[in-house]
Amino acid sequence: MSFKSIDDRYVAATYKRFPLELVRGEGSLLYDAAGRRYIDMGSGIGVTAFGHADAAWISAVTAQLSAVAHTSNLYYTEPCARLAEVLCTRTGMARVFFANSGAEANECAIKVARRHAADVRGLDNAVIVTLKNSFHGRTLTTLAATGQDHFHKLFQPLTPGFIHAEAENIEEMQRILDEYPVTAVLLECVQGEGGVNALSGGYLTAVERAVHERGALFMIDEVQTGNGRTGELYAYQHYGLHPDVVTTAKGLGGGLPIGACLMAEGVSGLLGYGDHGSTFGGNPVAAAGALSVLSRIDDALLASVREKSARIFSALSGAKGIKSVSGLGLMIGIETVRPAAEVVADGIAAGVLCLTAKNKVRLLPALNIDDAVLDEAIAAILAAAAKGVEA
Ligand SMILES: *Cc1c(COP(=O)(O)O)cnc(C)c1O
């Protein structure tokens, strides 16, 4: 009963899949059709925040599924309202627009920035500054925002109005802010797809100040870093930043598609009736899943994310075949002597599923991964990184 060949024949060939047919999950474990067990160190790219088949999440989602699964945004549903309330209460933001993905959450942020330029500042041809090596999504506009040329080449013309600045270079950022009609800066506190590069608090604070001094918006893409991933509810909270817009998705739904664009008081009125919308956005089932996820991201959980992070950093740093370990919380990049793809392949052979980001092995385990399971995965990663490497 192999379905790999059917997928290979009929699904658009945009993904290079590993030859695993996964049929079942439980916590941080996944099982293939033959019953083989894998430790999931990627969580579906940072999505299944509390692992697979999590009982509390299933019961929240299925209760809503049997009550009402979808109504459209023509009517009120309770999970959508409550989720917006929780997100605002826990961040101090004023209003939330719900989308279905990270890219869509960023599209909303970009629309807010454009309205800010037109309505508030009267700027013509306003630009949005993003960083080199960033990743903001795959729609044509979020691709334009993404500061990696190799994503752009085949899809011209992209949406105009983006400038890419070098991360950690505050002088260049200030120069761009002085030279161009900048309406917003959009960045990730830890660049995920770009290689798990944590930006410094000093740089982030300086960018925020420079942006706000000029009346532009400071917008943070927390699609990957958000929802407990880095050891705070949102990564910007590590640095005491005051963003005008925060976008998030991935782990928010715990496995169901949802995205959110959080807007601070000063900008929450920019999008009015008819300015934006989504058929599925804020869908009650996805929102019920997100409410379950957020209700469990409390101080104790965040402290344990930071402990598990320290456990990984101390086990891997300086180990044979490992050049460096980067990241924040349970968002970790490992620079290995061997090519990352080879380390990942050996990990799979040993029953551990890791991701890559650029030239690094990337880990995004479930926030509640069991310490014994985590240690087992670390041992396999250490072995794969050390294989064939001279001492
Ligand atoms: C994954 C990601 C996105 C895109 O999210 P999708 O849900 O795939 O559209 C945007 N920004 C960042 C930082 C991401 O990691």
Boltz pocket constraint, residues with backbone or C-beta under 6 A from the ligand:
constraints:
  - pocket:
      binder: B
      contacts: [[A, 100], [A, 101], [A, 102], [A, 103], [A, 104], [A, 106], [A, 135], [A, 136], [A, 137], [A, 138], [A, 188], [A, 190], [A, 192], [A, 193], [A, 221], [A, 222], [A, 223], [A, 224], [A, 225], [A, 249], [A, 250]]
      max_distance: 6.0
